[in-house]
């Protein structure tokens, strides 16, 4: 039990859980093509862990864009979050962004 809890914690805190960030432009293109949301994130954020845990394996279906490595992603997060870098920010294929959505809502979107 303790070992599985430790493994789950390590998995959710590891950047290896998510695919390499494709960048804003490529993620937007992929999202338009497959209808999956783009999630802008920053490693280590508590709400991100909750989203990833709640979504489970479906979390990998989203297009994850790290705002630390993509200045355009960071700027777009600030644009919809009153100047803050609030993550996760979920961008739906049809355009609207949701700042810090509930983990249950992200799972619905996936």
C-alpha positions in Angstrom: 0.0 0.0 0.0 2.7 2.5 1.0 4.8 1.5 -2.0 1.9 2.0 -4.5 1.2 5.4 -2.9 4.8 6.4 -3.3 4.9 5.3 -6.9 1.7 7.2 -7.6 3.2 10.3 -6.0 6.4 10.0 -8.0 4.6 9.4 -11.2 2.4 12.5 -10.9 5.4 14.6 -9.9 7.6 13.4 -12.8 7.8 15.4 -16.0 8.1 12.0 -17.7 4.4 11.4 -17.2 3.6 13.9 -19.9 4.8 13.9 -23.5 7.4 16.5 -24.4 5.8 19.9 -24.9 5.0 20.4 -28.6 4.8 24.2 -28.3 1.8 26.5 -28.6 1.5 26.6 -32.4 1.9 22.8 -32.8 -0.4 22.0 -29.9 -3.1 24.4 -31.3 -2.8 22.6 -34.7 -3.1 19.1 -33.1 -6.0 20.3 -31.0 -7.9 21.5 -34.0 -7.2 18.3 -35.8 -8.2 15.8 -33.1 -10.6 17.9 -30.9 -8.6 17.3 -27.7 -7.9 20.2 -25.4 -4.6 21.9 -24.9 -3.4 22.3 -21.3 -0.9 24.9 -20.4 1.0 23.8 -17.3 4.0 24.4 -15.1 5.8 21.4 -13.4 5.2 21.1 -9.7 1.8 22.9 -9.4 -0.5 21.2 -6.9 -3.7 21.7 -9.0 -1.8 20.1 -11.9 -1.2 17.0 -9.8 -4.9 16.8 -8.9 -5.9 17.1 -12.6 -3.4 14.4 -13.6 -4.4 12.1 -10.8 -8.1 12.6 -11.5 -7.8 12.2 -15.2 -5.6 9.1 -14.9 -4.4 7.6 -18.2 -6.7 10.0 -20.1 -4.4 12.9 -19.1 -1.9 11.8 -21.8 -4.6 12.5 -24.4 -4.4 16.3 -24.0 -1.8 18.4 -25.6 0.4 19.6 -22.7 2.3 22.8 -23.3 4.8 23.9 -20.6 4.8 27.6 -20.0 8.4 27.7 -18.7 9.7 26.6 -22.1 7.3 28.4 -24.3 7.1 32.2 -23.9 4.0 32.3 -26.2 2.2 29.9 -23.9 3.1 31.9 -20.8 1.9 35.1 -22.5 -1.4 33.5 -23.5 -1.9 32.3 -19.9 -1.3 35.8 -18.5 -3.7 37.2 -21.1 -6.6 35.1 -19.9 -5.6 35.1 -16.2 -5.5 38.8 -15.4 -1.7 38.9 -15.8 -1.0 35.8 -13.7 0.5 32.6 -14.8 -2.3 30.5 -13.3 -2.1 26.8 -14.4 -3.5 24.6 -15.5 -5.1 26.6 -18.2 -7.2 24.5 -20.5 -7.8 25.7 -24.0 -10.6 24.0 -25.9 -10.3 23.3 -29.6 -12.9 25.9 -30.5 -10.9 28.6 -28.6 -12.3 29.4 -25.1 -9.8 29.0 -22.3 -10.6 27.9 -18.7 -8.2 29.0 -16.0 -7.7 26.6 -13.2 -10.7 24.3 -13.9 -11.8 21.7 -11.5 -10.1 18.3 -12.1 -13.5 16.7 -12.8 -14.2 19.2 -15.6 -10.8 18.5 -17.2 -11.6 14.8 -17.2 -14.9 15.5 -18.9 -13.0 17.5 -21.6 -10.6 14.6 -22.2 
